[in-house]
């Protein structure tokens, strides 16, 4: 994990992937909410799902009118709810990748998942070719059909074996990185427990921590590069099988990018270079002076203040044990204490941060108050770092219960607060749409979903005293500075991936040189000093999205432009901006990203005027702080 926005969350890739393809035969179960720990798990049977899908497709062929088609669609929604066990397995496997039972179950779903995607595509094809399509578009909306068309271009039965092979490679990557450890002062520490140390006010400590972390990644480099070489080969074969000139072209269909394409994204990256890269350099110089340093090195990049970054006051003075949480906390306290009373008894624990989260959303609005009570009272957040737990964070949905779930890793840094704002934004939008009858309208493309999450980061800013006390202002300034770096970094990743997948001779080793060159272009003042791993361009190997979800990164950058637009609007009219955000959340799934941005009253990220005005406002705002 890098700075604030580089949380590398899996969030909506999970939301759009597994939640649209969720399984498990629970026909005897009542549709009622229950605590996460009580949700039963039973492996779903592919043969049963296949039979049900074929039956539904036959009924769809025989449907005499649009209403008959809708009756079949409602049965499909029930089938999807019956697939919730797949999401439960994914989450519980991520909670401990070394758990043999859920590892075996996940391997099974990795095998059948592509076949289920093919069945889903076959069903969609019938809807697209239906003689009742015009009437169905009146009911479902034309955007739903546009998404189906994109899905047809991005996947079909020709890719099943390649997708299964890809899943195995990604499972290997997850196992490798989830068990990554760092040798630190005579003991082995889980890698994501090093974040607080790497942000130490003591410069020598953070330099040593930075090198120790790099040594840990360097120890896994050969395997990481081997996995990526195989992924490159696999994805090239996927593109060829589907008749595309490159994986880049195919990915735009897979990402359901409607209303814009590679040309607009390339122009967006150039706007970022023109307006935000110079701003970032000014902010870095300002940060250098604030820290009182003659020169900034890579190990200084995560620190904003000479006394250190603000951390949640609920963990600031707690003695931190080897597990990374306050000594004396049990492994499951975060989930069990979601409803902690006044929070004071839990000072130093994950429960205290969750209680601050509860208070924040309760005070924010009636809608968010209802949402957070539902989430925390039902244990729908797993936030503690444990051995074998996957890093990062995401939000997914358990379709049977129409329940959002947040997966996170509280590391004692400001990320504890940040992740509950970001993933909370995803979860809140999912909660707002939970009773939507037409389930296709609940599925967001990633740039829109990230707008929900990143905008929530800024709508929660007035409540940061709950987490940071007197240093809330420092957090707000730091978060805004990091937003600039986030957008630039995500553009770097996007251009990197485009060049990687356009070159048929690219290898993981060549990627290192490419990353180093682009890194200097987007961050010209960055100095890696003696950190060979990063200086030689291997930093991309730390980014799960580059392995798991190619071309996802730019969605964070596009989304943050809208989120920052909301932050600016908040300062002018808090009520109007919040009403726009609620409308945006409810309208998502009904129109493409450019149309939604326009409907919300936000500036298009593809227009130079939007970028220029935003850069000017941010520089002025940060100067005031």
HELIX and SHEET records of a PDB file:
HELIX    1   1 UNK A    4  UNK A    6  5                                   3    
HELIX    2   2 UNK A   11  UNK A   17  1                                   7    
HELIX    3   3 UNK A   18  UNK A   20  5                                   3    
HELIX    4   4 UNK A   36  UNK A   38  5                                   3    
HELIX    5   5 UNK A   46  UNK A   62  1                                  17    
HELIX    6   6 UNK A   66  UNK A   81  1                                  16    
HELIX    7   7 UNK A   84  UNK A   95  1                                  12    
HELIX    8   8 UNK A  100  UNK A  128  1                                  29    
HELIX    9   9 UNK A  133  UNK A  140  1                                   8    
HELIX   10  10 UNK A  142  UNK A  154  1                                  13    
HELIX   11  11 UNK A  157  UNK A  159  5                                   3    
HELIX   12  12 UNK A  160  UNK A  178  1                                  19    
HELIX   13  13 UNK A  191  UNK A  193  5                                   3    
HELIX   14  14 UNK A  195  UNK A  198  1                                   4    
HELIX   15  15 UNK A  203  UNK A  219  1                                  17    
HELIX   16  16 UNK A  221  UNK A  241  1                                  21    
HELIX   17  17 UNK A  247  UNK A  254  1                                   8    
HELIX   18  18 UNK A  262  UNK A  271  1                                  10    
HELIX   19  19 UNK A  272  UNK A  276  3                                   5    
HELIX   20  20 UNK A  277  UNK A  291  1                                  15    
HELIX   21  21 UNK A  298  UNK A  300  5                                   3    
HELIX   22  22 UNK A  313  UNK A  316  1                                   4    
HELIX   23  23 UNK A  333  UNK A  336  1                                   4    
HELIX   24  24 UNK A  344  UNK A  346  5                                   3    
HELIX   25  25 UNK A  350  UNK A  364  1                                  15    
HELIX   26  26 UNK A  366  UNK A  377  1                                  12    
HELIX   27  27 UNK A  415  UNK A  432  1                                  18    
HELIX   28  28 UNK A  439  UNK A  442  5                                   4    
HELIX   29  29 UNK A  446  UNK A  459  1                                  14    
HELIX   30  30 UNK A  461  UNK A  463  5                                   3    
HELIX   31  31 UNK A  465  UNK A  468  1                                   4    
HELIX   32  32 UNK A  469  UNK A  471  5                                   3    
HELIX   33  33 UNK A  472  UNK A  502  1                                  31    
HELIX   34  34 UNK A  508  UNK A  522  1                                  15    
HELIX   35  35 UNK A  532  UNK A  535  1                                   4    
HELIX   36  36 UNK A  539  UNK A  542  5                                   4    
HELIX   37  37 UNK A  544  UNK A  548  1                                   5    
HELIX   38  38 UNK A  553  UNK A  572  1                                  20    
HELIX   39  39 UNK A  574  UNK A  587  1                                  14    
HELIX   40  40 UNK A  593  UNK A  600  1                                   8    
HELIX   41  41 UNK A  608  UNK A  624  1                                  17    
SHEET    1   A 2 UNK A 181  UNK A 184  0                                        
SHEET    2   A 2 UNK A 187  UNK A 190 -1                                        
SHEET    1   B 3 UNK A 381  UNK A 384  0                                        
SHEET    2   B 3 UNK A 403  UNK A 410  1                                        
SHEET    3   B 3 UNK A 394  UNK A 398 -1                                        
END                                                                             
